[in-house]
Amino acid sequence: MNKIDYEDFYLKYRKVAKSYAYGILNDWYMADDISQEVLYKMYTMRNELNFENEKMLYALIRRAAVNKAMDYKKKSSSRHEFVCTEDISEILEVRRSVDAEEVILRKEKKEFMYMVLERFREEQPLNYEILIQVKYLDIPVEIVAEEFGLTKSGVNNRIYKAKRWLKEEFRKVYE
């Protein structure tokens, strides 16, 4: 499958995967993440797939999106359970910490960081996706560049700009 074919494939089936994932998660951001994971998996399996059989591809993508979304919902690292883990760790920190003001400041800083990341995701979704894939999911720059139709230096440039934007936003409050 060449680059142009994959872009057509991606644009055609992204909505399918995203809508089925949303049906389970009721969260467009997570549904978008799930659809990208599913289509990335299809990309890695491209040599084994028959792209002429559209019904089979549709069913495969639909089933993969549903399964991935259900796995996410069950997974212990999903947002809901992760928040519970954070709450428990904060309670334990309060018990260990003598200075309540320090705990409150830490909590406010964490909330502010989350807010800045959400704003970054809304304002620069492409740079956000690239940053997350390269820095947090450890996907090689070459693969991300191919996926987004950029050069390797273009991906590195977007990562640099994303880091700079985030530093400036954090600096506004904490310096």
Long-range contacts (C-beta under 8 A, 24 or more apart in sequence): 1-46, 1-51, 3-146, 3-149, 5-51, 6-43, 6-46, 7-149, 9-39, 9-42, 9-51, 10-39, 13-39, 13-42, 13-57, 13-58, 13-61, 14-39, 16-58, 16-61, 16-62, 16-65, 17-61, 17-62, 17-64, 17-65, 18-65, 20-62, 20-65, 20-66, 20-69, 21-65, 21-66, 21-68, 21-69, 23-69, 24-66, 24-69, 24-70, 24-73, 25-69, 25-72, 25-73, 29-121, 30-69, 30-72, 30-79, 31-69, 34-65, 34-68, 34-69, 34-72, 35-65, 36-129, 37-68, 38-64, 38-65, 38-68, 40-147, 43-147, 109-174, 112-173, 113-170, 116-166, 116-169, 116-170, 117-166, 119-169, 120-162, 120-165, 120-166, 120-169, 124-162, 124-165, 126-158, 127-158, 127-159, 127-161, 127-162, 127-165, 128-162, 130-155, 130-158, 130-159, 130-162, 131-158, 131-159, 131-162, 131-163, 134-159, 135-159
